[in-house]
Structures are given as C-alpha cells and as structure tokens.
Amino acid sequence: MKDDVKTMNELLIQGTAVIEVRKDITRVSIPDFVTSINEHVFYNCEALTEVNIPNSVVSVGKRAFSRCTSLKYISLPNSITSIGSSAFRWCTSLKEIIIPNSITSILENTFANCTSLKSVTIPDSVKTIGKSAFTYCTSLETINLPNSITSMGDFVFYQCQALNQIVIPNSVVSIGREMFSCCTSLKDVSIPNSVKSIADKAFYNCVSLNRIVIPSSVTHIGSGAFSGCNNLEYVELNIANNDVIYDDLWLFLIYDAELEKTENGYLMKLYFKGLNHPIDKSKQINPLLFHYFIEFFDDEKKRKILNKIDNSFAKYIQLQDNEKMKNGEPVDYSKIFDYNYKSLNNLSNIISNKEFENSYMQKNNFYKFCENIGVLNPKPVTIKSVSKSGKEKIETIDYAQKAREFIKDRIMDGSFDPSESYAMFDKMKPLGFKQGFADFFLDKNNFQELMAAEEKHQGFIARCYNDFESVQFAHTNNRGSQRRLAPTVEFFEAYFATNKFSGITDETREIASTISPYFSRQNSFDKAIKIYNERQENKIPDNILSEELKEDTVFEKVDKLIEVVQSTSIDTLSTLTDLSNKKFTFELLKKSDPLNFILGKLCSCCAHIEGAGNGIMRASIVHPDVQNIVIRDHTGKIVAKSTLYVNRKEGYGVCNNVEVNNDLNNDDKNLIYKKYKKAIVAFATKYNEEFPNNPLKIINVGMHLNDLQPQIIQNDKNSITLYNALNYEDFAFDGSNYSGDSAKEQYTLWQIDELKNDLGV
C-alpha cells in the first residue's frame, strides 16, 4: 500500500472534500472520513489509473473524474446516492462500470466520450437517464436497461457505433431526439407498447438496421427518424384507428406496401429498397403520397384526401361510403398510388435530365412542389369577385391543368430546370395546395422575377410559399381600411430582407425587427426611434397602472384550473367558458413594446407609424395617461385593439373606438367584445384600488368606425355626456389630421355603481 500512502501524502484533504490533486498521481484510495467528492476534484488527472472509494462517500460531484484518460477501473459503493453530470466524461480508458443500486438517475453526459467502455450495469433503482449520458461511447456493445427507467433524454446513445442491439424497457414512453443516431452496428431494436412518440432523427443513419416493428401505441414519429437507414428492408406499423401520426415517413424509398385489418386498427407492412439497392421503378410508390396513404385511417382526413383525387376515381374506391371498411372488405389502396404516381409522372416524363431522374431527393422535392402549386388539385376552383362597377364576376380555374401546362412550358422554354429541385424546394414545407401562392407563382411575369430572386437567394421560392399568409397579412395599404394588396416579388424581398435600416443598435434592434416586415423606409425607423427616445427622455412609465395588466393565456389557465377545481368561484367558471369558446385574452400593451408602432397593421386600421392615425399611435407611447388595450387570439397574435385615455383629474376614461382584424367573423367579434369588456372592468377595478382618493367613475368608448358597434349597441347604453379625449392630431406628424373617433357618439362600457354587475361579464 506504499503507493497509496505516497499518493495520499501528495493530496490536500480537508473536511469532506479533496480539493487539490497533482496531475501525475496514478492511484488514489480515498479515506473513509470523506463523504463527498466535490466538483472537478480529479478533473484532467491524465495519469490516474485506479480509484478506490469507501462506503462513507454519498456523492460524486460534477466533472469529478472528467478527462481522467488513463482511468481503467473504479469501484462505486452502494453508499453513493448521486453522481454529477459529466462525472466520468472523456474517461477514454474506462472499460467497465457498475452503477450502484442506490442511484436513481444518471445525469447528462455522465459517461459521454468513454470510448473504451464496453459494458455498463444499470440497476433497477435507476429511473431516468439524462441527455447524452452515453454519447460517443464508441466501444459500447451491450447495455441492459431495467424496467424501472421511465424517461431517457435526447442523444443518450448517439454515436455508440459498436452497439448492436437494444431492448427498450416497457416503462419508457418516448424515444428522444437522435437517441440512437449513428449507431451504425445496431441491427435489432425492440420498441415496447409503452412508447408513444419517436423524436426527430431517433434512428438516423443506423445503416445496419434492416427491420423494425412500431407498436400501435406510437402516435408520432418525428422528422427523419429513420432517414439514412440505407439497409432498412421492412417496417411494420400497427396503426390504430383515428391516430394522427408520422411527420416524415415519406423520406423512405417505399418499394411496396400491404394492408391488413386488425382488432386495433390496421397492420401495415412496408417494404423498402434502400439507397444501396436498385429500385424497381414500376413498383416504387411516391413517398410524399405515402403520407396520404397513412392519413386514410382518420375519417376526417379521408374526406380531405378525397379532395385530392378526381370524382371518377373517388367513386371507384368508394371512400365516401365507409361501408366497405366497416364490413372489413378490402380496399385497393394501390390504385390510389398508381393514379397519383401517374399524374405526377405525366409531368416528370418530359424531363430528360438524367441527374433528376436518378436523384431521389430532387425528384421528391419536385413532387412536393407540384403538389403545393396544384398539380394534383382534384377539380376546378370557383372564384367570385366584384368589379369596381359592382358587377359580380364568377371564374372557374382548373389549377391541375393550369399548373401542369405552366410547368411544362417553362421546362420547354428553358426557364425552369427541375434538376435544381433539391436546392430550390428542399426547405418548402409539404403543406399542400395554396390558391394564393399558386396564383402568384403561375403568373409568367412573377415567375421570371421569382427565378431571378432565387438565383440571388437560394430557397427564396420555398420561403415565399412557407410564409405566404404572413407576408400577405403584412402587405396592405396604409389607409384605415387596410386593403390587402396583390403579392409582389418586390414586397417579398423587402419582407425577407435583414438590416434594412441604418443606425440599428442593440437597444433598438427589437424595434427594427418588429417594424421591418411592414415598412422598408429608413424614415419609418427614424420616426420610431424618435418616439422611443421621447418616451425615455420624459421617463414615461410603461403602464398607467403601477403594474402590468395582462390576462393569462388559456393554456396557463388550464394549469391553474387544476388548483381551483374544487372551488366554485367566478374565476373558475369564466376559465371554463374561455376554454369552451376556444380562446381570446386581453392585455394592456406596455408602452415599451414595439408592437405599438404597427398595431394598425395587425388590426386593420390606420394607427401605425405610416398611417393617418400616427398621432394616436404616438400618444399611446409618449403620453402617461394613454395606453393600448389589445386582444390576442389563442396563438398569441394581436387581433383587436382599443386606445384608452384616462382623465385622472375628472375621473373618467375614453376609448377611442375598437378596431378588429378584417379576417375575423361575427362569432369571433362576439367573443372579442366579451373579452374587451372584461379588460375594461379589470382595468377600472385595479385603477380604483390604486387611486382610491381619486377613482374612475365611468369609461366610455367612441362609436365612429367602431368594429364592435353591433355588440356594444346590443349590450351597453348610449352615453348622454360626451367625455373629451385627447386631440390626437396634436401628436401627429407628416401632416396627419386624425383627431380621434370618440367626439361624435359614445357608449358607456363601465361605471362605478355597476361594478358588481360588470364583474360577472
């Protein structure tokens, strides 16, 4: 034991922690009065080969033995209850580890990069394995995972290239992102019925994997979960009725498919010829359309799929009448594939470019693009419009024919090269036919400009498709009516442009990014910064109230509802009402929020930096007694706003009017009205709690150009007194003469003697 004694004499031991070591020590026996091995204690002790830990030790700290590259053996006693993250990371000589049965969790990166580790014993006490716990353990061949494990993080066995088989415990409910990615020797995987989801790239590049059985419990498979599995020949999917599953299985090369009805739904057997095998083109099914194949098992989606197939073919498969499936009679789904595959091939057969014909990804990106512009659209679309003279015009467009002929012509005249499909359409999402985008793309002049933009910015066309609705939402005129304008390539380029404005600082970057999708002029940014600086210099607080007034989202309320479920309070009932009605929330928007500059764009009015209502916009930011009340939908997008002015001295409030996004219908406006009233009551209540000596007595709203006029007239009273708001023209610039909309007519939203009644609204 002389080596041990010598070694210990070279250590400084104090209390319970070894706090300093020499880099050249080779063996360590820790004395039995030590109870914890602190963080980084033996970090980078490259000569250390062996460590003996006594039963007195209960914890091993973070990175305690990390980068001990010569460490071959370590005994962990059952007294240890916790091992810190990365504790043995980069112990490249460690060949075996037995984890004591006192450990309940293996933290992230604990054994990462232990490249010599061949065997790991995990006891039944372990319940969780953290992110990247065994990543880059390139020699790890086998590991037994006990049934006690309930969760495993992402990348747990990433790059474990020697791992040839794994049995996932039936207590695990999800397979994390890239959990087995690049496990190139993995041949056999058993996925239990407990697993509900398989995350992105979970088995990416498992080139030795040739078969896999996915149980009916799995309701989601992430993007690229099995991509790169070039030798995969068979996948069995147990698909239960009405499951919504599988984002990205179309990445496979599907050779053939069989369907079998079972008690639990359907058993689908898929056959593949991987990238290393020749493909029988006469049998290959279009992978993108395979996505639709799976969706046939959801009744609602069956109806959507029917819209992608022409009427004569729909009659053949008789999916509108579900009797065949109810009676267990077979449906020849292969006919569906044949039909759609031929439809696309009619277009692609005119292409002689061999590179395109032989490239799997290029061809599938081309298919995806064709689907998105309407090549497979089943029947003509009827479009109604009204001319300037008021005459109604009805037009019928066969987008399938129009798109096919357009693409054929562009290929023939040399202006479109499908061999570039991968680069052009790889980022295009498979969202299906968008009529607006199709009209935009299939215009010859737009097409020429799009191709020119694509040359400058690869993926530009894909981005136009993916963000089409958002861009169109922003592309409006600056008048109060906020009319939608026709899409132009120029506006798309301006919308996608970064660093449009000069003079951007870290402090003003959020303002620039907020207004840039809507305005491109440097002058617009300069005005916004001027207003921002004005508020800062005058030290205008963010809120009229001393604290932020913001309603929880519906999802936040769901969590809170659990805590108050036994209560019968108004708050609980209103939460349930919100849930049943799907969702709007109110908020007094902080003056510092850059969204104040563009509210008119969001709510179809002129109150924005370039609009006639720029005075009311500026006042809401720089005047201490003016603030915007906004209504958000369930996605968090602002869909309505009202600008509130409070006359503190005389104890009244006046909302200019209520502006609502043009896209919303009357049902939504009814819900927005209720939420708006709730915001007014909440504001008045809190205001009077803060200023009891000078309370608000009444809050009115202007009715001129008020988008909630029908709802307010039905539920509220016309006000005899017209309370004065600010003259918003005083805050305007650029010659705007908009003074406000509350001077002609007002209705009362709240008054102090009705407080108790209004609380139930």
Long-range contacts (C-beta under 8 A, 24 or more apart in sequence): 1-29, 3-27, 4-28, 4-29, 17-41, 18-42, 21-45, 23-47, 26-50, 26-70, 27-51, 28-52, 30-54, 30-57, 32-56, 35-59, 36-60, 36-61, 37-61, 37-64, 38-64, 39-63, 39-64, 39-84, 40-64, 40-66, 42-68, 43-67, 43-68, 44-68, 46-70, 49-73, 49-93, 50-74, 51-75, 53-77, 53-80, 55-79, 58-82, 59-83, 59-84, 60-84, 60-87, 61-87, 62-86, 62-87, 63-87, 63-89, 65-91, 66-90, 66-91, 67-91, 69-93, 76-100, 78-102, 83-107, 83-110, 84-110, 85-109, 85-110, 85-130, 86-110, 86-112, 88-114, 89-113, 89-114, 90-114, 91-117, 92-116, 95-119, 95-139, 96-120, 97-121, 99-123, 99-126, 101-125, 104-128, 105-129, 105-130, 106-130, 106-133, 107-133, 108-132, 108-133, 108-153, 109-133, 109-135, 111-137, 112-136, 112-137, 113-137, 115-139, 118-162, 119-143, 122-146, 122-149, 124-148, 127-151, 128-152, 128-153, 129-153, 129-156, 130-156, 131-155, 131-156, 131-176, 132-156, 132-158, 134-160, 135-159, 135-160, 136-160, 138-162, 145-169, 147-171, 152-176, 152-179, 154-178, 154-179, 154-199, 155-179, 155-181, 157-183, 158-182, 158-183, 159-183, 161-185, 164-188, 164-208, 165-189, 166-190, 168-192, 168-195, 169-194, 170-194, 173-197, 174-198, 174-199, 175-199, 175-202, 176-202, 177-201, 177-202, 177-222, 178-202, 178-204, 180-206, 181-205, 181-206, 182-206, 184-208, 191-215, 191-218, 193-217, 196-220, 197-221, 197-222, 198-222, 198-225, 199-225, 200-224, 200-225, 201-225, 201-227, 202-226, 203-229, 204-228, 204-229, 205-229, 207-231, 210-234, 211-235, 211-236, 212-236, 213-238, 214-238, 216-240, 216-243, 216-264, 216-265, 218-245, 219-243, 219-244, 219-245, 220-244, 220-245, 220-246, 220-247, 221-245, 221-246, 221-247, 221-248, 221-249, 222-247, 222-248, 223-247, 223-248, 224-248, 224-251, 226-251, 226-252, 227-251, 229-274, 230-274, 230-275, 230-276, 231-274, 231-276, 232-272, 232-274, 233-271, 233-272, 233-273, 233-274, 234-269, 234-270, 234-271, 234-272, 235-269, 235-270, 235-272, 236-267, 236-268, 236-269, 236-270, 237-267, 237-268, 237-269, 237-270, 237-294, 238-262, 238-264, 238-265, 238-266, 238-267, 239-265, 239-266, 239-267, 239-268, 239-294, 239-297, 240-264, 240-265, 241-265, 241-266, 241-297, 242-297, 242-298, 242-299, 243-297, 243-298, 244-298, 245-294, 246-291, 246-294, 249-287, 249-290, 249-291, 249-294, 250-287, 250-288, 250-289, 250-290, 250-291, 250-364, 250-430, 251-287, 252-287, 252-290, 253-279, 253-284, 253-287, 253-360, 254-284, 254-285, 254-287, 254-290, 255-279, 255-280, 255-283, 255-284, 255-285, 256-283, 256-285, 257-285, 257-290, 257-293, 257-333, 257-334, 259-330, 259-331, 259-333, 261-325, 261-328, 265-297, 266-297, 268-294, 275-360, 285-337, 285-341, 286-337, 286-340, 286-341, 286-344, 286-364, 286-367, 287-364, 288-364, 288-367, 288-368, 288-371, 288-430, 289-336, 289-337, 289-340, 289-341, 289-367, 290-337, 291-430, 292-336, 292-340, 293-333, 293-336, 293-337, 296-333, 306-378, 307-378, 308-340, 308-376, 308-377, 308-378, 309-336, 309-339, 309-340, 309-378, 310-378, 310-379, 311-378, 311-379, 313-339, 314-378, 340-376, 343-375, 343-376, 344-370, 344-375, 344-376, 346-404, 347-375, 347-404, 347-407, 347-408, 348-418, 350-408, 350-411, 350-412, 351-411, 351-418, 353-417, 353-418, 353-419, 355-419, 356-418, 356-419, 356-421, 359-419, 359-422, 361-422, 361-426, 362-418, 362-419, 362-421, 362-422, 363-421, 365-421, 365-422, 365-424, 365-425, 365-426, 365-428, 366-418, 366-421, 366-425, 368-425, 368-428, 368-430, 369-421, 369-424, 369-425, 369-428, 370-403, 370-407, 371-430, 371-432, 371-433, 372-428, 372-430, 372-431, 372-432, 372-433, 372-434, 372-437, 372-465, 373-399, 373-403, 373-407, 373-433, 373-437, 373-438, 373-441, 373-442, 374-399, 374-400, 374-402, 374-403, 374-433, 374-435, 374-438, 375-400, 375-403, 375-404, 375-407, 376-400, 376-433, 377-403, 377-433, 381-435, 399-433, 399-435, 399-438, 402-442, 403-438, 403-442, 406-442, 406-447, 410-447, 415-447, 415-448, 415-451, 416-451, 423-458, 423-459, 424-454, 424-458, 424-459, 424-461, 424-462, 425-461, 425-462, 426-459, 426-462, 427-459, 427-462, 427-463, 427-466, 428-461, 428-462, 428-465, 428-466, 429-465, 429-466, 431-465, 431-466, 434-465, 434-468, 436-468, 436-469, 436-472, 436-487, 437-464, 437-465, 437-468, 440-464, 440-468, 440-487, 441-465, 446-487, 446-488, 446-489, 449-489, 449-490, 450-489, 453-489, 453-492, 453-493, 457-496, 460-492, 460-493, 460-496, 463-496, 464-492, 467-495, 467-496, 470-517, 471-495, 471-517, 474-517, 474-518, 474-601, 476-601, 476-604, 478-606, 478-608, 478-610, 478-611, 478-612, 479-606, 479-611, 479-612, 480-605, 480-606, 480-611, 480-612, 480-613, 480-705, 481-604, 482-600, 482-601, 482-604, 482-605, 482-606, 482-662, 494-520, 500-525, 501-525, 503-529, 508-532, 510-594, 511-594, 511-597, 514-594, 514-595, 514-597, 514-598, 515-594, 515-597, 515-598, 515-609, 518-598, 518-601, 518-608, 519-609, 519-610, 521-610, 524-609, 524-610, 527-609, 527-614, 527-733, 528-594, 528-597, 528-609, 531-597, 531-618, 531-621, 531-622, 532-621, 534-621, 534-622, 535-591, 535-592, 535-621, 535-622, 538-622, 540-591, 540-621, 540-622, 540-623, 540-624, 541-591, 541-624, 542-590, 542-591, 542-592, 543-588, 543-590, 543-591, 543-627, 544-588, 544-624, 544-625, 544-627, 544-644, 544-646, 544-687, 545-588, 545-683, 545-686, 545-687, 545-690, 546-690, 548-588, 548-590, 549-587, 549-588, 549-679, 549-682, 549-683, 549-686, 550-585, 550-586, 550-587, 550-588, 551-585, 551-586, 551-587, 551-675, 551-678, 551-679, 551-682, 552-585, 553-585, 553-632, 553-634, 553-636, 554-578, 554-579, 554-582, 554-583, 554-585, 554-634, 570-759, 570-760, 574-678, 581-671, 582-634, 582-671, 583-633, 583-634, 583-671, 584-631, 584-632, 584-633, 584-634, 584-639, 584-668, 584-671, 584-672, 584-675, 585-631, 585-632, 585-675, 586-629, 586-630, 586-631, 586-632, 586-675, 586-676, 586-678, 586-679, 586-682, 587-629, 587-630, 587-631, 587-632, 587-679, 588-627, 588-628, 588-629, 588-630, 588-679, 588-683, 589-627, 589-628, 589-629, 589-630, 589-638, 589-641, 591-620, 591-621, 591-622, 591-627, 595-630, 595-638, 596-620, 596-621, 596-628, 599-628, 599-630, 599-638, 599-641, 599-659, 600-659, 602-637, 602-638, 602-639, 602-641, 602-661, 603-638, 603-639, 603-640, 603-641, 603-659, 603-660, 603-661, 604-659, 604-660, 604-661, 604-662, 605-641, 605-659, 605-705, 606-738, 607-641, 607-643, 607-659, 611-736, 612-736, 612-737, 612-738, 613-728, 613-736, 613-738, 614-732, 614-733, 614-734, 614-736, 614-738, 615-728, 615-729, 615-730, 615-731, 615-732, 615-733, 615-736, 615-738, 615-739, 616-643, 616-656, 616-728, 616-731, 616-738, 616-740, 618-731, 618-732, 618-733, 619-643, 619-645, 619-726, 619-728, 619-731, 622-731, 623-726, 623-731, 626-726, 629-655, 629-676, 629-679, 629-680, 629-683, 631-672, 631-675, 631-676, 631-679, 639-664, 639-668, 639-672, 640-664, 640-672, 640-676, 640-707, 642-676, 642-701, 644-683, 644-699, 645-725, 645-726, 646-687, 646-696, 647-723, 647-724, 648-691, 648-694, 649-694, 651-694, 651-695, 651-696, 651-697, 651-698, 652-696, 652-697, 652-698, 652-699, 652-700, 652-723, 653-683, 653-684, 653-696, 653-698, 653-699, 653-700, 654-699, 654-700, 654-701, 654-702, 654-723, 654-724, 654-725, 654-742, 654-746, 655-680, 655-699, 655-700, 655-701, 655-702, 655-742, 655-749, 656-701, 656-702, 656-725, 656-728, 656-740, 656-741, 656-742, 657-701, 657-702, 657-703, 657-704, 657-705, 657-706, 657-707, 657-741, 657-742, 658-701, 658-706, 658-707, 658-708, 658-712, 659-705, 659-707, 660-707, 660-708, 666-710, 669-707, 669-708, 669-710, 669-711, 670-711, 672-708, 673-708, 673-711, 673-712, 673-715, 674-761, 676-708, 677-715, 677-749, 677-750, 677-758, 677-761, 678-761, 680-749, 680-750, 681-750, 681-755, 681-758, 681-759, 681-761, 684-750, 684-752, 684-755, 685-755, 685-759, 688-752, 695-752, 696-752, 697-751, 697-752, 698-723, 698-748, 698-750, 698-751, 698-752, 699-748, 699-749, 699-750, 699-751, 700-742, 700-746, 700-747, 700-748, 700-749, 701-742, 701-746, 701-747, 701-749, 702-740, 702-741, 702-742, 702-743, 702-744, 702-745, 702-746, 703-741, 703-744, 703-745, 703-746, 703-747, 704-741, 704-742, 704-743, 704-744, 704-745, 705-741, 706-741, 712-747, 712-749, 713-747, 716-747, 716-748, 716-749, 717-747, 717-748, 718-745, 718-746, 718-747, 718-748, 719-746, 719-747, 719-748, 721-746, 722-746
